[in-house]
Amino acid sequence: MTDSTSTHAPSIASDAKRHPSSNGEYMFYFSLIFLAALPICAIHWIFSALKDGRLPRKGPVRRAWSEAQTITPQIFWA
């Protein structure tokens, strides 16, 4: 008898986790997360600047962008 199961065949579930369902949906969530993170990052940036007496390396926009780039893929591929 031949074994019809293959351990090397890609599963449908794993393919769905690799690619977002649509680019528009990804950008929608990205923009929501970015807009939510922006005021928090701005407050953190201001307090860090006051505490250390110098401006942090990453500005508030860059830090919020980085947060959105980290969190958004976790929604689609987690």
trRosetta pair geometry for C-beta under 8 A, 3 or more apart (Angstrom, degrees):
i j d omega theta_ij theta_ji phi_ij phi_ji
6 9 4.2 89 86 -20 114 106
10 14 6.2 -122 -170 72 82 118
10 15 5.9 75 152 -54 121 106
11 14 4.6 87 64 8 93 101
11 15 7.1 -159 92 -6 50 85
12 15 5.8 -57 -152 36 34 111
12 16 6.5 34 152 -21 67 106
13 16 5.8 -55 -150 33 32 111
13 17 6.7 29 154 -19 64 106
14 17 5.7 -55 -150 34 36 112
14 18 6.8 40 153 -27 65 103
15 18 5.9 -53 -153 25 35 113
15 19 7.1 -10 166 15 66 104
16 19 7.2 -82 -149 52 28 80
16 21 8.0 16 -163 -81 88 79
17 76 7.6 142 -156 140 52 70
17 77 4.9 93 177 -140 82 70
18 77 6.9 58 -97 -116 23 116
20 23 6.8 111 84 -84 123 39
20 25 6.5 -166 162 78 114 102
20 26 4.2 37 156 -64 170 120
20 76 4.6 -47 -103 -145 85 157
21 25 5.6 0 72 49 98 150
21 76 7.4 -149 -5 -136 78 109
22 25 4.5 90 63 6 91 103
22 26 7.0 -157 93 -6 48 86
23 26 5.5 -54 -149 37 35 114
23 27 6.2 33 154 -17 68 107
24 27 5.8 -56 -146 39 30 108
24 28 6.3 37 152 -25 64 104
25 28 5.5 -49 -149 30 32 117
25 29 6.7 25 156 -10 64 103
26 29 6.2 -60 -153 41 30 103
26 30 6.1 32 151 -22 66 111
26 72 6.6 88 -166 167 78 123
26 76 6.6 -11 -102 -54 95 148
27 30 5.3 -52 -140 38 33 117
27 31 6.1 32 160 -20 67 104
28 31 6.2 -58 -150 35 24 105
28 32 6.6 24 152 -17 61 107
29 32 5.6 -54 -147 36 34 112
29 33 6.2 30 158 -15 68 107
29 72 5.3 137 112 -133 106 97
29 75 5.8 -124 172 68 155 160
29 76 7.9 166 57 -45 156 99
30 33 6.0 -61 -149 40 27 106
30 34 6.1 28 154 -21 65 110
30 68 5.2 85 -162 168 71 117
30 69 7.7 36 -138 -79 108 49
30 72 4.6 6 -89 -95 75 157
31 34 5.5 -52 -141 38 32 114
31 35 6.2 30 160 -17 65 107
31 68 7.9 50 -76 -151 18 147
32 35 6.0 -58 -147 39 26 106
32 36 6.3 22 155 -15 63 110
33 36 5.7 -57 -145 40 31 110
33 37 6.0 24 158 -16 66 112
33 67 7.0 -147 152 119 104 91
33 68 4.4 142 101 -119 108 84
33 71 5.2 -167 -160 82 150 128
33 72 5.7 -150 27 -65 151 90
34 37 5.9 -62 -143 41 26 106
34 38 6.3 42 156 -42 63 101
34 64 5.5 90 -157 147 67 103
34 65 6.4 24 -126 -97 112 50
34 67 7.7 146 -105 76 53 92
34 68 4.0 -11 -70 -65 79 153
35 38 5.8 -36 -144 9 30 120
36 39 7.8 -64 -175 30 31 93
36 40 7.4 14 145 -2 62 117
37 40 5.6 -71 -156 48 45 111
37 41 5.5 40 153 -22 82 112
37 63 7.7 -141 150 118 114 78
37 64 4.1 154 107 -140 104 84
37 67 4.4 -180 -150 84 159 142
37 68 6.1 -146 23 -51 142 85
38 41 5.9 -59 -141 39 25 107
38 42 6.2 27 159 -22 63 107
38 60 6.6 78 -160 151 64 104
38 61 7.0 13 -128 -106 98 57
38 64 4.3 30 -85 -117 59 164
39 42 5.5 -53 -144 35 33 114
39 43 6.4 34 157 -19 66 103
40 43 5.9 -54 -151 35 30 109
40 44 6.4 29 151 -16 64 108
40 64 7.8 129 60 -98 83 98
41 44 5.5 -54 -145 40 34 113
41 45 6.1 40 153 -25 66 106
41 60 4.4 139 119 -154 97 76
41 61 7.7 159 103 -56 137 18
41 63 4.3 171 -154 93 132 115
41 64 4.4 -137 17 -59 151 86
41 67 6.9 -150 -64 -5 127 138
42 45 5.5 -51 -146 34 30 115
42 46 6.5 31 154 -19 63 104
42 60 4.0 47 -86 -145 62 157
42 64 7.9 -4 -35 -45 77 125
43 46 5.8 -53 -149 34 31 111
43 47 6.4 24 156 -12 65 108
44 47 6.0 -59 -146 42 29 107
44 48 6.1 30 156 -20 65 110
44 60 7.6 142 59 -110 84 91
44 63 7.5 -117 78 122 125 159
45 48 5.8 -55 -144 37 27 111
45 49 6.3 27 156 -20 63 107
45 55 7.9 14 -177 -156 95 76
45 56 5.8 -117 -135 31 75 126
45 58 8.0 -111 -102 100 109 72
45 59 6.6 41 -132 -163 150 45
45 60 4.3 -100 -7 -66 150 92
45 63 6.9 -178 -65 19 111 146
46 49 5.8 -57 -149 35 28 110
46 50 6.4 22 155 -14 64 108
47 50 5.7 -55 -144 40 32 109
47 51 6.0 30 158 -19 67 110
48 51 5.8 -56 -140 39 28 109
48 52 5.9 1 170 5 66 115
48 56 4.8 24 114 -49 140 121
49 52 6.7 -65 -131 50 21 92
49 53 7.7 86 174 -91 51 2
49 54 6.9 -110 -140 98 66 23
49 55 5.3 3 -111 -103 109 52
49 56 6.6 -96 -65 -13 77 81
50 53 7.7 21 -175 -70 22 42
52 56 7.5 102 40 -70 146 73
55 59 7.8 -6 174 -92 116 75
56 59 7.5 159 81 -83 91 32
58 62 4.7 -131 -163 93 89 117
58 63 4.5 111 132 -63 124 91
58 66 7.1 -36 -158 -1 150 143
59 62 4.9 88 54 14 78 104
59 63 6.8 -147 92 -6 36 92
60 63 5.8 -58 -142 40 29 110
60 64 6.2 29 159 -18 66 107
61 64 5.8 -55 -146 38 29 109
61 65 6.2 33 153 -21 64 107
62 65 5.6 -51 -147 35 31 114
62 66 6.4 34 153 -20 63 106
63 66 5.6 -52 -149 35 32 114
63 67 6.5 35 151 -20 64 103
64 67 5.6 -50 -148 34 34 114
64 68 6.4 33 153 -17 65 105
65 68 5.8 -56 -150 38 30 110
65 69 6.3 30 151 -19 65 107
66 69 5.6 -54 -146 37 31 112
66 70 6.4 29 154 -18 63 107
67 70 5.8 -61 -151 37 30 110
67 71 6.1 13 161 -9 68 114
68 71 6.1 -60 -133 44 29 100
68 72 5.7 30 172 -25 67 114
69 72 6.7 -42 -123 30 20 109
69 73 7.6 15 175 -8 50 105
70 73 7.5 -79 -174 34 21 98
70 74 7.3 13 147 -16 58 115
71 74 5.7 -65 -161 33 40 116
71 75 7.0 44 149 -27 71 98
72 75 5.8 -48 -160 21 39 113
72 76 7.2 17 155 -3 67 105
73 76 5.9 -65 -151 46 42 102
73 77 5.5 -12 170 21 80 117
74 77 6.8 -72 -118 58 23 79
74 78 4.7 36 -177 -46 66 122
75 78 6.8 -14 -93 14 9 111
